[in-house]
Amino acid sequence: MTQILRTPRILIVGGGPVGLAAALELARFGVASVVLERRAATSWHPKTRNLNTRTMEIARGWGHAVYQRLRGIDTPDGWKSPIRFLDTLTGTEFGQIEARGFLGPGPQVSPALPIMSSQDLVERILWDAAIATGLVELRFGHEVTAVLAGWRPEDTEASLEVRAPSGAGYTISGSALIAADGVDSLVRAQLGIALEGAQAVRHFVNCYFRADLESHLGDRRGVLLYVAGQRAAGIFQPLDARGRWLCQIPVSAEEWEAGAYSPEACVDWIRAGAGVPDLEVEVRHVGRWRMNAAIADRLVAGRVVLCGDAAHQLPPTGGLGVNTGLQGMHNVAWKLALCVRGIADWSLLHTYDEERRRPSQEIITQSLANFANVTQVAAAFYGHTPQLTTEEAIRATHRYGNHLGVELGTVYSSAAVIPDGTVPPAVDDPYADYQPSATPGCRAPHLWLGRGDGRLSTLDLFGPRFTVLTTGEDHPWDRAAARVADRYGVPVAAVTVGAPGIEDDEGVFLTQYGIKPGGAVLVRPDGHVAWRCAVAPEDADGVLDRALAQVLGRPVPGQPGPEGGD
Ligand SMILES: Cc1cc2nc3c(=O)[nH]c(=O)nc-3n(C[C@H](O)[C@H](O)[C@H](O)COP(=O)(O)OP(=O)(O)OC[C@H]3O[C@@H](n4cnc5c(N)ncnc54)[C@H](O)[C@@H]3O)c2cc1C
């Protein structure tokens, strides 16, 4: 039976963390979505563990309950550092490296705290939250079998062929399509989009199990416990410090293809790696995955966008895989929402590729380097290599888990950002170090405003709308914001820092945001600065109008030529 279903909603292929989060993000903008996922339920393999500070800032936008539930599944702090190198968990320790970045930068830099948990729990929370929006239809058990429309410039909708759980086929259409269908993305393949970079660099068996390893470890806590015994070499990862564990067993490509490691073989490996021959082990799931370091050569085709692992795949060393996926999704969701509602020109979508390709590529390259470096560290500790001293090897890993520069310091450059001739402050290591800046393109800096229990972050002021941050009592920005909101049909709110409830008692806002009294900063819905007007302008209506028009890809008033308006 072929059934034609037409909806004004956005289609999302893939109900992993990125697909579910995309649905949540779209719902913030009042845009409905249908998530098509071939699995019958959310994943129950733990897979990746870390949601970093920037991701958790994004999660604050999904509501207090979602943020708090995610915080509630965090592993206790004592288990986030160091990385230890042992022969067996209970045997000799050869060395350790700090990974304090997993604890987050602290409340002066961000209002959010990262978590170290497991993907199965995260997906379940996102699933519940998606249902709670009332705008997301979750079709689990539905496999997308073909992309019928959406990628060609002339396509006015996206359309898919789907197989329902009953086996029946149907087609479904939407205004746009998010491909969050993972590493082997069918959408990417059908659109002929190639992956650039290294694939199948290493092969792993992941075994999710329960065992009371904590009582054997005592104070020997850590975020990653490498073992290199005769009978077991790999990594143990604590999931909750209460008996849930994951181990990562490196295997050859041939072993991987052959599906090496039955649950019984995993039990043997775990006992040997722990150094506890009679350890009680309950294997919950055995999964396989290949380590890639690759990015799609296009992230946008017509009204189709690739997100998450469909767009790029990262080595796990650094814990940035799912974070990079979620942060990319956050970059494009508001653009899609404004395009399908006819507020922005579809050209805005291409700024997703322009803005996210460079940071994604940097993270891929560094994650691969982390992998090589940590291999060197392990070799140095275990005495296998004369190339590096232990100190040199440890220095080489300083970016492992310390990536605040790419997490909070990414500066976007595209038509959706209007430069003002300034550059963000220089830092020693742009990958690891972060200096707050409100230069256009930067993540608008976090500052605490208000008093006592009512304190809130500047980041909390950025809802699913454009925000004009300013100061003072007698400024023209309220009127200008209302005027452009009306003109473009998009919410624009002027927020006066210093007003009751958002006092700036420390008097840091103007300096940190780089404006004088009467100036303003236009913040995009994703919390990045679009435009800055350092001093009070003569014509606030006009300058804000031109700035917003440019960001939305609409004709800019007063500009000559076919692109100009008015
Ligand atoms: C066993 C395993 C272990 C891993 N371990 C780690 C780790 O230790 N560290 C790390 O950093 N990363 C790890 N990863 C990778 C990490 O899980 C991914 O980076 C993350 O899941 C990406 O999220 P995503 O939503 O983009 O894709 P996914 O989580 O892969 O979600 C994609 C979803 O799309 C669905 N789908 C695919 N095709 C179709 C279709 N045609 N129709 C409908 N649905 C479809 C899939 O069923 C899947 O649920 C692991 C992955 C696996 C599989």
The ligand as a Gaussian input file, in Angstrom:
#p B3LYP/6-31G(d) Opt

LIG

0 1
 C       28.667000       0.608000      19.216000
 C       29.089000       2.051000      19.148000
 C       29.978000       2.529000      20.082000
 C       30.393000       3.849000      20.037000
 N       31.253000       4.273000      20.971000
 C       31.687000       5.547000      20.936000
 C       32.610000       6.003000      21.883000
 O       33.041000       5.264000      22.767000
 N       33.005000       7.317000      21.820000
 C       32.519000       8.165000      20.847000
 O       32.897000       9.358000      20.807000
 N       31.636000       7.748000      19.939000
 C       31.222000       6.464000      19.956000
 N       30.343000       6.051000      19.030000
 C       29.847000       7.036000      18.074000
 C       28.693000       7.893000      18.646000
 O       27.756000       7.038000      19.202000
 C       28.127000       8.769000      17.541000
 O       29.054000       9.819000      17.302000
 C       26.766000       9.370000      17.844000
 O       25.821000       8.378000      18.074000
 C       26.309000      10.224000      16.679000
 O       24.967000      10.583000      16.829000
 P       24.011000      10.710000      15.556000
 O       22.661000      11.030000      16.104000
 O       24.615000      11.620000      14.556000
 O       24.049000       9.285000      14.880000
 P       23.553000       7.887000      15.440000
 O       23.571000       7.842000      16.916000
 O       24.317000       6.862000      14.705000
 O       22.049000       7.858000      15.015000
 C       21.661000       7.641000      13.681000
 C       20.322000       6.956000      13.717000
 O       19.826000       6.875000      12.391000
 C       19.164000       5.644000      12.253000
 N       19.102000       5.332000      10.834000
 C       20.125000       5.082000       9.999000
 N       19.684000       4.865000       8.765000
 C       18.339000       4.969000       8.817000
 C       17.309000       4.843000       7.853000
 N       17.584000       4.562000       6.577000
 N       16.029000       5.026000       8.236000
 C       15.739000       5.334000       9.525000
 N       16.674000       5.437000      10.479000
 C       17.959000       5.279000      10.123000
 C       20.010000       4.669000      13.057000
 O       19.271000       3.539000      13.441000
 C       20.421000       5.515000      14.236000
 O       19.572000       5.379000      15.327000
 C       29.914000       4.732000      19.035000
 C       29.014000       4.257000      18.104000
 C       28.606000       2.933000      18.151000
 C       27.634000       2.442000      17.101000

